């Protein structure tokens, strides 16, 4: 055998080994539950039986002096009963009672109960607890102990079976949740991949073709000038070139940013600052992004999707401030807030402006879409008056925890 072949043996880290280790742990837990439950029941019977035999159950009324005279038998009777319990538990562990199917388990319980009951009675005879008992007394003694062992082991098995069903149900639920979570994560990753590819295609391929088209129009214009084309034809070509320029600079770029904001794959701060740079220079706009916000989002598996959700919320706030609020000053702040009882920190972004403020009945056209997107990620949107005199938009998203 080659060195490579010898090194290919499965290790403890393989899935099969992991499953086997899990099964071994489950069986050990089941055995502990079985032995503990049966041991408690049988021990309670052993102590109760000892006390009952001496002080409670008597074939005829006896004097107190006779009871006191029999009291020294208590240690022997108690020892006999406890030894019986130990033998029953050892046999249950030896035959792996908890692993057997129902019919096989029932047979094993009977196979344990009868010999243990006979062994108990023999030990009683050996210690002189019984001296030449009648047959019916021996039969009652053996049968009653056998019944107690059957009941105790049966109840213990029922407890184990219940635990097994509950454990299987919980693991099935956990596996279902894991598959659903994995499917959602894969779907989100695929969505991000498609967004990135389409955005790159718009930004690169389509924009490049538009540039080539503009260059072709420039060449046609130069030829038209040389050949003395009419002013109307040249003006038409110039207008077509301007339309292509607007399409390239605005429509294609805007659509590309809408699909996949610039810088979102780098960091939330990078994406927010790229968004702010697109605002006209005459608008006084500042942005403060806490580095902890990126750290909180980076703990999850869908950091890019979370960043896009936050950027979309900030973009909606800036757009509303300019379009509806006629704002001249905009303040953007992104940070982390810990909410009591929350499993993970929350990233909060606020956009405040000095515009005309909130109308009596604000329309939630774009905000409704933003709120829906954030709601799918455990987030929220809140619109309120701003301390600057205009509107204050607050968006919040839960940072995913691994």
Secondary structure by P-SEA (a helix, b strand, c coil): ccccccccccccccaaaaaaaaaaaaaaaaaaaaaaaaaaaaaaaaaaaaaaaccccccccccaaaaaaaccaaaaaaaaaaaaaaaaaaaaaaaccccccaaaaaaaaaaaaaaaaaaaaaaaaaacccccccaaaaaaaaaaaaaaaaaaaaaaaaaaaaaaaaaaaaaaaaaaaaaaaaaaaaaaaaaaaaaaaaaaaaacaaaaaaaaaaaaaaaaaaaaaaacccaaaaaaaaaaaaaaaaaaacaaaaaaaaaccccccccaaaaaaaaaaacccccbbbbbbbaaaaaaaaccccaaaaaaaaaaaaaaaaaaaaacccccbbbbbbbccccccccbbbbbbbbbccccccccccccaaaaaaaaaaaaaccbbbbbbbcccbbbbbbbbbcccc
